[in-house]
Every structure is written in C-alpha cells, then in structure tokens.
Amino acid sequence: MGLLEATSMAVGIIIGSSIFSLIGVGAQLAGRDLPLAFALSSLAAAFVAYNYAKLGRTYISNAGPIEFILRGLGDNLYTGVASFMLWFIYVSSLALFARTFAGYFLALLEVQLSPLNMSLVMAIVVSFFVALNFKGSKTVGKAETAIVVAKLGILLLFVAIGLLTVKPGYLMPDFSLCKLEGTLFASTLFFLSYTGFGLITNASENIEEPEKNVPRAIYLSLVIVTLVYVSVSIVAIGNLPIDELIRAKEYALAEAAKPFLGEFGFVLVSLGALISVSSAINASVYGGANVAYSLAKKGELPEVFERKTWFGETEGLYITGVLGLIMALTLNLEGVAAVTSSSFIIIYIGVILSHYKLADATGASRAVIVASLTIVLSILAVLLYHQYISNPSSFYTIIASYLVASFGEYAYRKKTKRVFKERVRGLL
C-alpha cells in the first residue's frame, strides 16, 4: 500500500474510536472545555508519534512496537507481556466500537437503548465482522479509502454548516477547578483516540518505501485527525447545551447535528457513525489478527491465533470476537475506553524505553524521548486514579488485565522455553 492507503487506514480506525464513540463522555467530564481536552490529548500523542515515526522508519516489521521493544529491551518477561497487551488492545477496541455501533443504530431506528437491545445489536455486529474476516485481508481493506472519504465528508459538512450557527456563549471555557480536573480526565481518555497511527507500523512490511512513508503516514494521520476532532467538538458544544449532549451520550454527535441540520442531520451523522465504526470494527478484527499472526510466528501466542489456521481451526478468531463482546456487555463506554487507553500505555512505555536505548540508531533526541516517557506515565497515573474513584469496575479490569498478562506470560514462557526472534525486512 502507498502513503494514501496507509494514512487512510490509520485515520479510519482513529476517527472511528473517538468522535463518534466518546464525545458524549468527554462532554460529561470536560463540559465546555471539550475542545481543550482534544487539543491536550493530541499534544501528548504527538510525543508518542515521534517515537513511532523514528523507530518505524528504521525497523521495518509487521510486529511493530513489539519489534521495537525486543530490539531495545531484549527478550524478557516485559516483552511477552507487551505482546499480549498489544493483542488485548484490539479486543478492547472491538468492545468500544461495538457499543458505539449499537448506540447509534438503535437511536437511528428510534428503538429504546435498553441493555437487552444494546446486547443483541452488539452480538450481531461482532459476529458479522468476525465472519467477514474469514475472507482475508483483500476483502477487509478493499473499501477502506472510500469509507474514510465518506465519513470525513460527513464530518466536514457537519463542521462547515455547524460553524455558521455556533452560539458563542456555549463556547465560553470554564476554568473552575472541577472542570479543569474533568478536562484533564477527559484528555486521558481521548489519548487513545489518536493511537491508531500505531497500526501503520504493524503493516510496515506491506507499505511502499516504508522508510519514507511510515513516518509521513504517522504524522499526516495525526494532523488530519486533530483538525477534525477539535473542529467537530467546537461545533458540537457550540450548537447544543451540554446537558443535552450528555443525555444523548451514546449517540451524542448525531444529536448535536439536530439544531442546524434537523432530522436530516441526525440521520446523516448517524449513518456516518455507523459507516465509520463499521470500518473501525473491521480494522480492529483484522488488525488484531494481523498482529497475532506476526507474534504467533515468533511463538508468543498459541498457534490457533495464526491466520493460516483459521480456515481449519477457527479458535483464534473466535476468542478475539468473544472476549471483545464480553467486554462490551460488561463495561460502559468510559470503562472500555479506559481499559483500551491503559493497555496502549503499557506498550508505549516499552517503546519509549527501548527508543532511548536505540536513539543513536534512529537519530532521535533523547530529551524528547524523556519528555515522552514523563507524559505517558503521568497520563497513566491520572487515568488509574480517575477510574478508581469514579468507575471501579474498569479500574479492576485494567489491573486484572495486567496481572493476567504477567502471570500468563510467565507460565507460558516457563513451559515452552519460547524466545523472541528479531523480525525485520531490513535494517537501515
């Protein structure tokens, strides 16, 4: 794939994971400071993107961040835990997207968002995309660029018209201590909104001229998504009172289109959300499969996760789909987002520490690398604290996932004597 396709892939999964999924949750936490929360999380993501861009152009491997960690920190328990968490990210992302799809779908049909209705829709949509992925990567990626263009077109229409009807009073920032804390908490959740650029490194072996196009695609996708997020959040809170936005939390962006586009806007944005989230579910299932396959070749995951075995032994794909559905059914939107974000952070810590050791090879600034690590550790601390006091179930899910990954990796490593092997197409 070229630069356009790689960027489209990243933009597709990034936008699917936040604007449609979390804007209602963000409004509940940050209020009128919602655009600031998006801007803060984008700034933090830029530091992480710097590390991925430098490493991604130097080490070309579909194992992505696991290759980086292996080269920097070596083959150890942390490397195995990070590889498990990388796969788990796609499981939790699948849960986030399934909940979002169900919320917009039921609202569009004017059906009550009851737990039973939500559960039924989530089960159907996850099952559909798991089945679709049996057809392979060609089917999965065939229409991704067209899907990205369609949903960006809807969002740009939303922004272009919505900016004309914004009520300035709705946009006045609230710098009270309570809202500043909420904005900080929201930015930690939105941090995951920008993390789709990492998917580029997991496809680097399939990208033309990866030495140039991997970093370009990372930075380009981050810039595009930041502009979209901030603009859309301004229009959303500028046209709809915060309490109404919060009340429609499961389908907030569609509700925000009503004041200036009426029912047509509600339907249009809902359809855009369904298209966007569908492509994100598609990318998550395929992305998780692609990563698991790459890791399986190293011996990290059981062989049932290898893509080539799915046609005869389908356990790997089933496990990914079933675990994603279970998480969607048991946690709310904020909880799923927190689990996903915290899983990403474990990967980021390893990548950044590795990059510090590999800085001479990549030509990176160690000062920027240290700043990146400080920011990521701060985000993790704030995220865990907020979930502990406001959403205990997600806090304990986060801790449990860390413990399961650690003990599982320790037992598997001890039993199989498996070691990781470096896998790159070429070292520059």
WOQUIDA-V174919 format. One record per residue. N is the residue number from 1. RES is the residue in one small letter. PSI is psi as a letter, one per 40 degrees, with the letter a starting at -180 (none if undefined). D_FIRST is the distance of its C-alpha to the first C-alpha in Angstrom with 1 decimal. Layout:
<<N & RES & PSI & D_FIRST> <N & RES & PSI & D_FIRST>>
This chain:
<<1 & m & i & 0.0> <2 & g & a & 3.8> <3 & l & d & 6.9> <4 & l & d & 7.9> <5 & e & d & 5.7> <6 & a & d & 6.4> <7 & t & d & 9.8> <8 & s & d & 10.4> <9 & m & d & 10.0> <10 & a & d & 12.5> <11 & v & d & 14.7> <12 & g & d & 14.9> <13 & i & d & 16.4> <14 & i & d & 18.4> <15 & i & d & 20.2> <16 & g & d & 20.8> <17 & s & e & 22.6> <18 & s & c & 25.1> <19 & i & d & 26.1> <20 & f & d & 26.9> <21 & s & d & 27.9> <22 & l & e & 30.0> <23 & i & d & 31.4> <24 & g & d & 34.7> <25 & v & d & 35.0> <26 & g & d & 34.3> <27 & a & d & 37.0> <28 & q & d & 39.4> <29 & l & d & 39.0> <30 & a & e & 38.6> <31 & g & b & 40.3> <32 & r & e & 40.2> <33 & d & e & 38.4> <34 & l & d & 35.1> <35 & p & d & 33.2> <36 & l & d & 34.5> <37 & a & d & 33.2> <38 & f & d & 29.6> <39 & a & d & 30.0> <40 & l & d & 31.4> <41 & s & d & 28.6> <42 & s & d & 26.0> <43 & l & d & 28.0> <44 & a & d & 28.0> <45 & a & d & 24.3> <46 & a & d & 23.8> <47 & f & d & 25.7> <48 & v & d & 23.6> <49 & a & d & 20.3> <50 & y & d & 21.9> <51 & n & d & 22.3> <52 & y & d & 18.7> <53 & a & d & 17.4> <54 & k & d & 19.8> <55 & l & d & 19.4> <56 & g & d & 15.6> <57 & r & e & 15.4> <58 & t & d & 18.2> <59 & y & h & 17.6> <60 & i & h & 14.1> <61 & s & h & 14.6> <62 & n & e & 13.4> <63 & a & e & 17.0> <64 & g & b & 16.3> <65 & p & d & 19.7> <66 & i & d & 21.7> <67 & e & d & 20.7> <68 & f & d & 21.9> <69 & i & d & 25.1> <70 & l & d & 25.8> <71 & r & d & 25.7> <72 & g & d & 27.8> <73 & l & e & 30.2> <74 & g & a & 30.2> <75 & d & h & 30.7> <76 & n & a & 33.0> <77 & l & d & 33.8> <78 & y & d & 31.7> <79 & t & d & 28.6> <80 & g & d & 29.2> <81 & v & d & 30.1> <82 & a & d & 26.9> <83 & s & d & 24.8> <84 & f & d & 26.8> <85 & m & d & 26.5> <86 & l & d & 22.7> <87 & w & d & 22.8> <88 & f & d & 25.7> <89 & i & d & 23.7> <90 & y & d & 21.6> <91 & v & d & 25.0> <92 & s & d & 26.6> <93 & s & d & 23.7> <94 & l & d & 24.0> <95 & a & d & 27.7> <96 & l & d & 27.2> <97 & f & d & 25.0> <98 & a & d & 27.5> <99 & r & d & 30.4> <100 & t & d & 28.9> <101 & f & d & 28.0> <102 & a & d & 31.6> <103 & g & d & 33.2> <104 & y & d & 31.6> <105 & f & d & 32.0> <106 & l & d & 35.7> <107 & a & d & 36.4> <108 & l & d & 35.0> <109 & l & e & 37.3> <110 & e & f & 40.1> <111 & v & i & 40.6> <112 & q & h & 42.1> <113 & l & f & 39.7> <114 & s & i & 41.9> <115 & p & d & 40.8> <116 & l & d & 41.1> <117 & n & d & 39.0> <118 & m & d & 36.3> <119 & s & d & 36.3> <120 & l & d & 36.1> <121 & v & d & 33.2> <122 & m & d & 31.2> <123 & a & d & 32.1> <124 & i & d & 30.9> <125 & v & d & 27.6> <126 & v & d & 26.7> <127 & s & d & 27.9> <128 & f & d & 25.8> <129 & f & d & 22.4> <130 & v & d & 23.4> <131 & a & d & 24.3> <132 & l & d & 21.0> <133 & n & e & 19.0> <134 & f & e & 21.0> <135 & k & e & 19.0> <136 & g & i & 15.9> <137 & s & d & 12.3> <138 & k & d & 11.6> <139 & t & d & 14.4> <140 & v & d & 13.6> <141 & g & e & 10.2> <142 & k & d & 11.2> <143 & a & e & 13.1> <144 & e & d & 11.8> <145 & t & d & 11.2> <146 & a & d & 14.6> <147 & i & d & 16.2> <148 & v & d & 15.4> <149 & v & d & 16.8> <150 & a & d & 19.8> <151 & k & d & 20.8> <152 & l & d & 20.5> <153 & g & d & 22.6> <154 & i & d & 25.2> <155 & l & d & 25.3> <156 & l & d & 25.7> <157 & l & d & 28.5> <158 & f & d & 30.0> <159 & v & d & 30.1> <160 & a & d & 31.3> <161 & i & d & 34.2> <162 & g & d & 35.0> <163 & l & d & 35.5> <164 & l & d & 38.3> <165 & t & e & 40.3> <166 & v & h & 39.8> <167 & k & h & 43.2> <168 & p & d & 43.6> <169 & g & d & 45.9> <170 & y & d & 43.2> <171 & l & e & 41.1> <172 & m & h & 43.8> <173 & p & i & 42.6> <174 & d & h & 44.7> <175 & f & f & 45.3> <176 & s & i & 47.7> <177 & l & d & 47.3> <178 & c & d & 46.4> <179 & k & d & 43.5> <180 & l & d & 42.3> <181 & e & d & 42.1> <182 & g & d & 40.3> <183 & t & d & 37.8> <184 & l & d & 37.2> <185 & f & d & 36.8> <186 & a & d & 34.4> <187 & s & d & 32.2> <188 & t & d & 31.9> <189 & l & d & 30.6> <190 & f & e & 28.2> <191 & f & d & 26.9> <192 & l & e & 24.7> <193 & s & d & 23.5> <194 & y & e & 21.3> <195 & t & e & 20.1> <196 & g & e & 16.8> <197 & f & d & 15.2> <198 & g & d & 15.9> <199 & l & d & 13.3> <200 & i & d & 10.7> <201 & t & d & 12.6> <202 & n & e & 12.7> <203 & a & e & 9.0> <204 & s & d & 9.2> <205 & e & e & 9.6> <206 & n & e & 6.2> <207 & i & h & 4.8> <208 & e & h & 5.9> <209 & e & g & 9.5> <210 & p & d & 9.8> <211 & e & d & 13.4> <212 & k & d & 12.9> <213 & n & d & 9.8> <214 & v & d & 10.9> <215 & p & d & 14.3> <216 & r & d & 13.4> <217 & a & d & 11.3> <218 & i & d & 14.3> <219 & y & d & 16.9> <220 & l & d & 15.6> <221 & s & d & 15.2> <222 & l & d & 18.7> <223 & v & d & 20.3> <224 & i & d & 19.2> <225 & v & d & 20.3> <226 & t & d & 23.5> <227 & l & d & 24.5> <228 & v & d & 24.0> <229 & y & d & 25.9> <230 & v & d & 28.8> <231 & s & d & 29.3> <232 & v & d & 29.2> <233 & s & d & 31.6> <234 & i & d & 34.0> <235 & v & d & 34.1> <236 & a & d & 34.7> <237 & i & e & 37.6> <238 & g & e & 38.9> <239 & n & e & 39.5> <240 & l & h & 40.6> <241 & p & i & 43.2> <242 & i & d & 41.8> <243 & d & d & 44.0> <244 & e & d & 42.5> <245 & l & d & 39.0> <246 & i & d & 39.9> <247 & r & d & 41.7> <248 & a & f & 38.6> <249 & k & d & 36.5> <250 & e & e & 34.5> <251 & y & f & 33.4> <252 & a & d & 34.3> <253 & l & d & 31.8> <254 & a & d & 33.0> <255 & e & d & 36.6> <256 & a & d & 36.0> <257 & a & e & 35.0> <258 & k & d & 38.4> <259 & p & d & 40.6> <260 & f & e & 39.0> <261 & l & e & 37.2> <262 & g & a & 39.6> <263 & e & d & 38.8> <264 & f & d & 36.1> <265 & g & d & 34.3> <266 & f & d & 34.8> <267 & v & d & 33.3> <268 & l & d & 30.4> <269 & v & d & 29.3> <270 & s & d & 30.0> <271 & l & d & 27.7> <272 & g & d & 25.0> <273 & a & d & 25.6> <274 & l & d & 25.4> <275 & i & d & 22.1> <276 & s & d & 20.7> <277 & v & d & 22.2> <278 & s & d & 21.1> <279 & s & d & 17.4> <280 & a & d & 18.3> <281 & i & d & 20.2> <282 & n & d & 17.5> <283 & a & d & 15.0> <284 & s & d & 18.0> <285 & v & d & 19.0> <286 & y & d & 15.7> <287 & g & d & 15.1> <288 & g & d & 18.6> <289 & a & d & 18.3> <290 & n & d & 15.3> <291 & v & d & 17.3> <292 & a & d & 20.5> <293 & y & d & 19.2> <294 & s & d & 18.2> <295 & l & d & 21.6> <296 & a & d & 23.4> <297 & k & d & 22.6> <298 & k & e & 24.5> <299 & g & e & 27.3> <300 & e & d & 27.1> <301 & l & i & 27.0> <302 & p & i & 29.0> <303 & e & e & 27.4> <304 & v & e & 27.5> <305 & f & e & 24.4> <306 & e & h & 22.4> <307 & r & d & 20.0> <308 & k & e & 21.4> <309 & t & e & 24.9> <310 & w & d & 24.3> <311 & f & d & 25.1> <312 & g & d & 28.5> <313 & e & h & 29.0> <314 & t & e & 27.6> <315 & e & d & 29.2> <316 & g & d & 26.1> <317 & l & d & 24.5> <318 & y & d & 28.0> <319 & i & d & 28.8> <320 & t & d & 25.7> <321 & g & d & 26.7> <322 & v & d & 30.4> <323 & l & d & 30.3> <324 & g & d & 28.2> <325 & l & d & 30.7> <326 & i & d & 33.7> <327 & m & d & 32.5> <328 & a & d & 32.0> <329 & l & d & 35.5> <330 & t & e & 37.3> <331 & l & i & 36.0> <332 & n & i & 35.9> <333 & l & d & 32.9> <334 & e & d & 34.0> <335 & g & d & 34.6> <336 & v & d & 31.2> <337 & a & d & 29.6> <338 & a & d & 31.8> <339 & v & d & 30.9> <340 & t & d & 27.2> <341 & s & d & 27.7> <342 & s & d & 30.1> <343 & s & d & 27.7> <344 & f & d & 25.0> <345 & i & d & 27.8> <346 & i & d & 28.7> <347 & i & d & 25.2> <348 & y & d & 25.4> <349 & i & d & 28.8> <350 & g & d & 27.7> <351 & v & d & 24.7> <352 & i & d & 26.9> <353 & l & d & 29.8> <354 & s & d & 27.6> <355 & h & d & 26.2> <356 & y & d & 29.8> <357 & k & d & 30.5> <358 & l & e & 27.4> <359 & a & d & 27.8> <360 & d & d & 29.1> <361 & a & d & 26.0> <362 & t & e & 23.7> <363 & g & f & 26.1> <364 & a & i & 26.5> <365 & s & h & 29.7> <366 & r & d & 31.6> <367 & a & d & 33.4> <368 & v & d & 30.2> <369 & i & d & 29.3> <370 & v & d & 32.9> <371 & a & d & 32.6> <372 & s & d & 29.4> <373 & l & d & 31.3> <374 & t & d & 34.3> <375 & i & d & 32.5> <376 & v & d & 30.7> <377 & l & d & 34.0> <378 & s & d & 35.8> <379 & i & d & 33.4> <380 & l & d & 33.9> <381 & a & d & 37.7> <382 & v & d & 37.8> <383 & l & d & 35.7> <384 & l & d & 37.8> <385 & y & d & 41.0> <386 & h & d & 40.2> <387 & q & d & 39.2> <388 & y & d & 42.4> <389 & i & d & 44.7> <390 & s & d & 43.0> <391 & n & g & 41.0> <392 & p & d & 42.4> <393 & s & d & 40.6> <394 & s & d & 37.1> <395 & f & d & 38.6> <396 & y & d & 39.9> <397 & t & d & 36.6> <398 & i & d & 34.9> <399 & i & d & 37.6> <400 & a & d & 37.6> <401 & s & d & 33.8> <402 & y & d & 34.4> <403 & l & d & 37.4> <404 & v & d & 35.9> <405 & a & d & 32.9> <406 & s & d & 35.4> <407 & f & d & 37.9> <408 & g & d & 35.5> <409 & e & d & 33.7> <410 & y & d & 37.1> <411 & a & d & 38.4> <412 & y & d & 35.4> <413 & r & d & 35.2> <414 & k & d & 39.0> <415 & k & d & 39.0> <416 & t & e & 36.2> <417 & k & f & 36.4> <418 & r & i & 32.6> <419 & v & i & 31.0> <420 & f & i & 27.5> <421 & k & i & 25.8> <422 & e & i & 23.4> <423 & r & h & 20.0> <424 & v & i & 17.7> <425 & r & d & 15.6> <426 & g & h & 17.6> <427 & l & h & 20.0> <428 & l & none & 20.3>>
